[in-house]
């Protein structure tokens, strides 16, 4: 937006026209230190095991593990990772009119076939010098990972791309379940699904088990892949995660399917339907 070598306007004048402080223009954000990145991985591992830990309890836990931290630092790192304690909250605020909240539709619903219910969520992935976010779309019945995307920002765009890829490759689901994060309540995310006739379902506040199958995917991904490696770049992370999710879909036996893979369960239904 600002041209440092503009022939007619100095940087100062361009900043004045944009009402932008010059200090903001010249500021170059520093990457997280190796110490903070290591601490973020510990926080991520701890949160995966104890998602009800807020910044206070996380700080106490880390101190007991020998880390010299204060709550301010832990709170900042958790916010950067998109983590917050999961617990039942009082209804102290109303959703914005532009971000309507849809009811949870999966309670006591028998999910018996692929493409009946899809679900999505976002998780944090550490890479050398920083971190990125992973969004995945899964089929609730088969646990098959339909599509996924990496991004270095927590906006809705990469979630929309993941859903678009899933629909292009696998068709339209009957129900799509998410949490109440701003990425999933935004019009950019909800309107294309509603236009296709998809029924939207959203977890209750503080109810991590409403989207339990995505949470289980994150647990498997992180313990079997992410925590065992150090990704040197976003490109490296993309390649390694791609390989793992292909293994997860096509080769890894799933306990809930009696040893069959998610791919076998997902595609068996379509093969039976075609044969019929």
C-alpha positions as CSV (number, residue, x, y, z in Angstrom):
1,X,0.0,0.0,0.0
2,X,2.9,2.4,0.8
3,X,5.5,2.8,-1.9
4,X,8.9,3.6,-0.3
5,X,10.3,5.0,-3.6
6,X,7.2,6.9,-4.7
7,X,8.4,9.8,-7.0
8,X,5.9,12.4,-5.7
9,X,5.0,11.4,-2.1
10,X,7.3,10.8,0.8
11,X,6.7,7.9,3.2
12,X,5.7,10.4,5.8
13,X,3.1,11.9,3.6
14,X,1.7,8.6,2.5
15,X,1.4,7.5,6.1
16,X,-0.5,10.8,6.9
17,X,-2.9,10.2,4.0
18,X,-3.6,6.7,5.2
19,X,-3.8,7.8,8.9
20,X,-1.1,5.2,9.6
21,X,1.6,5.9,12.2
22,X,5.0,5.8,10.7
23,X,6.2,3.5,13.5
24,X,3.6,0.9,12.3
25,X,5.0,1.1,8.7
26,X,8.6,0.6,9.9
27,X,7.8,-2.1,12.4
28,X,9.0,-5.5,11.5
29,X,7.5,-8.3,13.8
30,X,10.0,-10.5,15.4
31,X,9.5,-14.3,15.2
32,X,8.9,-16.2,18.4
33,X,12.1,-17.2,20.2
34,X,13.1,-20.9,20.2
35,X,12.3,-20.9,23.9
36,X,8.7,-19.7,23.3
37,X,8.2,-22.1,20.4
38,X,9.3,-25.0,22.7
39,X,6.9,-23.7,25.4
40,X,4.1,-23.5,22.9
41,X,4.6,-27.1,22.0
42,X,4.4,-28.1,25.7
43,X,1.2,-26.0,26.0
44,X,-0.3,-27.7,23.0
45,X,0.5,-31.1,24.3
46,X,-0.9,-30.2,27.7
47,X,-4.1,-28.6,26.2
48,X,-4.7,-31.7,24.1
49,X,-4.8,-33.8,27.3
50,X,-6.5,-31.2,29.5
51,X,-8.6,-28.9,27.3
52,X,-10.3,-27.4,30.4
53,X,-7.0,-25.6,31.4
54,X,-7.2,-21.9,31.1
55,X,-4.1,-19.6,31.4
56,X,-4.1,-19.6,35.2
57,X,-4.2,-23.4,35.5
58,X,-1.8,-23.8,32.5
59,X,0.7,-21.5,34.3
60,X,0.5,-23.5,37.5
61,X,1.0,-26.7,35.5
62,X,4.0,-25.4,33.6
63,X,5.6,-24.2,36.8
64,X,5.3,-27.6,38.3
65,X,7.0,-29.0,35.3
66,X,10.0,-26.7,35.9
67,X,9.2,-23.9,33.4
68,X,9.7,-20.3,34.6
69,X,6.7,-18.5,33.3
70,X,4.1,-16.0,34.4
71,X,0.4,-15.9,33.5
72,X,0.8,-13.0,31.1
73,X,3.2,-14.9,28.9
74,X,1.1,-18.1,28.9
75,X,-2.0,-16.1,28.1
76,X,-0.3,-14.4,25.1
77,X,1.0,-17.7,23.8
78,X,-2.4,-19.5,24.2
79,X,-4.1,-16.6,22.4
80,X,-1.6,-16.8,19.5
81,X,-2.3,-20.5,19.3
82,X,-6.1,-20.0,19.4
83,X,-6.5,-22.0,22.6
84,X,-9.0,-21.2,25.4
85,X,-10.3,-23.3,28.3
86,X,-13.3,-25.4,27.5
87,X,-16.0,-25.2,30.1
88,X,-19.7,-24.4,30.5
89,X,-20.1,-20.6,30.5
90,X,-23.0,-18.4,31.6
91,X,-24.9,-16.8,28.8
92,X,-23.6,-13.2,29.3
93,X,-23.5,-12.1,25.7
94,X,-25.6,-12.5,22.6
95,X,-24.3,-13.4,19.2
96,X,-23.9,-10.6,16.6
97,X,-26.8,-10.5,14.1
98,X,-24.3,-10.9,11.3
99,X,-23.1,-14.2,12.8
100,X,-26.2,-16.3,13.6
101,X,-25.6,-19.4,15.8
102,X,-27.3,-22.6,14.5
103,X,-28.6,-25.3,16.9
104,X,-26.7,-28.6,17.5
105,X,-28.4,-31.3,15.4
106,X,-26.4,-34.4,16.3
107,X,-27.6,-35.2,19.8
108,X,-29.2,-38.7,19.7
109,X,-28.9,-38.7,15.9
110,X,-28.0,-42.1,14.4
111,X,-25.3,-41.5,11.9
112,X,-25.3,-44.5,9.7
113,X,-23.8,-43.6,6.3
114,X,-21.1,-41.4,4.7
115,X,-22.0,-37.9,3.7
116,X,-24.8,-37.8,6.3
117,X,-22.7,-35.6,8.6
118,X,-19.5,-33.7,8.0
119,X,-17.5,-31.8,10.6
120,X,-14.6,-29.5,10.7
121,X,-12.3,-27.7,13.2
122,X,-9.0,-25.9,13.4
123,X,-5.8,-26.8,15.3
124,X,-2.3,-25.3,15.8
125,X,0.8,-26.8,14.1
126,X,4.3,-25.7,15.1
127,X,6.9,-25.1,12.4
128,X,10.5,-23.7,12.7
129,X,10.4,-20.0,13.5
130,X,6.6,-19.9,14.1
131,X,3.4,-21.8,13.6
132,X,0.5,-22.4,11.2
133,X,-3.1,-23.5,11.5
134,X,-4.7,-26.7,10.1
135,X,-8.3,-27.0,9.1
136,X,-9.7,-30.4,8.3
137,X,-13.1,-31.6,7.1
138,X,-14.0,-35.2,8.1
139,X,-16.9,-37.5,7.4
140,X,-18.5,-38.3,10.8
141,X,-19.6,-41.9,10.0
142,X,-16.3,-43.2,8.5
143,X,-13.8,-40.7,10.1
144,X,-12.5,-40.2,6.5
145,X,-10.5,-36.9,6.1
146,X,-12.3,-35.4,3.1
147,X,-10.1,-32.2,2.7
148,X,-7.7,-30.0,4.6
149,X,-5.8,-26.7,4.4
150,X,-2.9,-25.0,6.1
151,X,-2.8,-21.2,6.8
152,X,-0.7,-18.8,8.8
153,X,-3.7,-16.7,9.7
154,X,-6.9,-17.6,11.6
155,X,-9.4,-16.1,9.1
156,X,-12.3,-17.9,7.4
157,X,-10.8,-18.1,3.9
158,X,-8.7,-21.3,4.4
159,X,-11.7,-23.0,6.1
160,X,-13.9,-22.1,3.1
161,X,-11.3,-23.5,0.7
162,X,-11.2,-26.8,2.6
163,X,-14.9,-27.1,2.5
164,X,-15.0,-26.2,-1.2
165,X,-12.4,-28.9,-2.0
166,X,-14.3,-31.5,0.0
167,X,-17.6,-30.8,-1.8
168,X,-15.9,-30.8,-5.2
169,X,-14.3,-34.2,-4.5
170,X,-17.1,-35.9,-2.5
171,X,-20.4,-34.2,-3.0
172,X,-22.7,-32.4,-0.7
173,X,-23.4,-33.5,2.9
174,X,-26.8,-33.5,4.6
175,X,-25.5,-31.8,7.8
176,X,-22.3,-29.9,8.5
177,X,-21.2,-29.5,12.1
178,X,-18.7,-26.9,13.5
179,X,-18.0,-25.1,16.7
180,X,-19.1,-21.5,17.2
181,X,-15.8,-20.0,16.2
182,X,-16.0,-16.8,14.2
183,X,-14.5,-18.5,11.1
184,X,-17.5,-20.9,11.0
185,X,-20.3,-18.5,11.9
186,X,-19.2,-16.0,9.2
187,X,-21.4,-15.5,6.1
188,X,-18.4,-16.4,3.9
189,X,-18.5,-19.9,5.5
190,X,-22.2,-20.5,6.1
191,X,-23.9,-19.0,3.0
192,X,-22.4,-21.3,0.4
193,X,-23.4,-24.3,2.5
194,X,-26.9,-23.0,3.0
195,X,-27.3,-22.3,-0.7
196,X,-26.6,-26.0,-1.4
197,X,-29.3,-27.0,1.1
198,X,-26.9,-28.2,3.8
199,X,-28.3,-28.1,7.4
200,X,-25.8,-26.4,9.7
201,X,-25.2,-27.7,13.2
202,X,-23.0,-25.9,15.8
203,X,-21.6,-27.2,19.1
204,X,-22.8,-25.8,22.3
205,X,-20.4,-23.4,24.1
206,X,-17.8,-25.3,26.1
207,X,-18.9,-28.7,24.8
208,X,-15.8,-30.1,23.3
209,X,-17.4,-33.6,23.0
210,X,-20.0,-32.3,20.6
211,X,-17.3,-32.5,17.9
212,X,-15.5,-35.4,19.5
213,X,-14.4,-37.2,16.2
214,X,-12.4,-34.2,15.0
215,X,-10.8,-33.9,18.4
216,X,-9.8,-37.5,18.2
217,X,-8.3,-36.9,14.7
218,X,-6.2,-34.1,16.2
219,X,-5.0,-36.4,19.0
220,X,-3.9,-39.1,16.5
221,X,-2.3,-36.5,14.2
222,X,-0.3,-34.9,16.9
223,X,0.8,-37.9,18.9
224,X,1.6,-40.0,15.8
225,X,3.1,-37.3,13.5
226,X,3.4,-33.7,14.7
227,X,5.1,-34.3,18.1
228,X,7.6,-36.8,16.7
229,X,9.0,-34.3,14.1
230,X,10.2,-30.8,13.6
231,X,8.9,-29.1,10.5
232,X,11.5,-26.8,9.0
233,X,9.0,-24.8,6.9
234,X,5.4,-24.5,6.0
235,X,6.2,-26.5,2.8
236,X,7.8,-29.2,4.9
237,X,4.8,-29.3,7.3
238,X,2.4,-29.5,4.3
239,X,4.3,-32.5,2.8
240,X,4.6,-34.4,6.1
241,X,1.0,-33.8,7.1
242,X,-0.2,-34.8,3.6
243,X,1.7,-38.1,3.9
244,X,0.3,-38.8,7.4
245,X,-3.4,-38.0,6.4
246,X,-3.0,-40.3,3.4
247,X,-1.8,-43.0,5.8
248,X,-4.6,-42.2,8.2
249,X,-7.3,-42.5,5.5
250,X,-6.0,-45.5,3.5
251,X,-3.7,-47.7,5.6
252,X,-4.1,-47.0,9.4
253,X,-6.7,-49.5,10.9
254,X,-9.3,-47.6,12.9
255,X,-10.5,-49.1,16.2
256,X,-14.1,-47.9,15.8
257,X,-14.3,-49.8,12.5
258,X,-13.0,-53.2,13.7
259,X,-9.7,-52.7,12.0
260,X,-10.9,-51.3,8.7
261,X,-9.6,-48.0,7.5
262,X,-11.7,-44.8,7.1
263,X,-11.3,-45.0,3.3
264,X,-12.6,-48.6,3.2
265,X,-15.7,-47.6,5.3
266,X,-16.3,-44.4,3.3
267,X,-16.0,-46.0,-0.2
268,X,-17.7,-49.3,0.7
269,X,-21.0,-47.5,1.1
270,X,-20.8,-45.9,-2.4
271,X,-19.8,-49.2,-4.0
272,X,-22.8,-50.9,-2.4
273,X,-25.1,-48.2,-3.5
274,X,-23.8,-48.4,-7.1
275,X,-24.2,-52.2,-7.1
276,X,-27.7,-51.9,-5.9
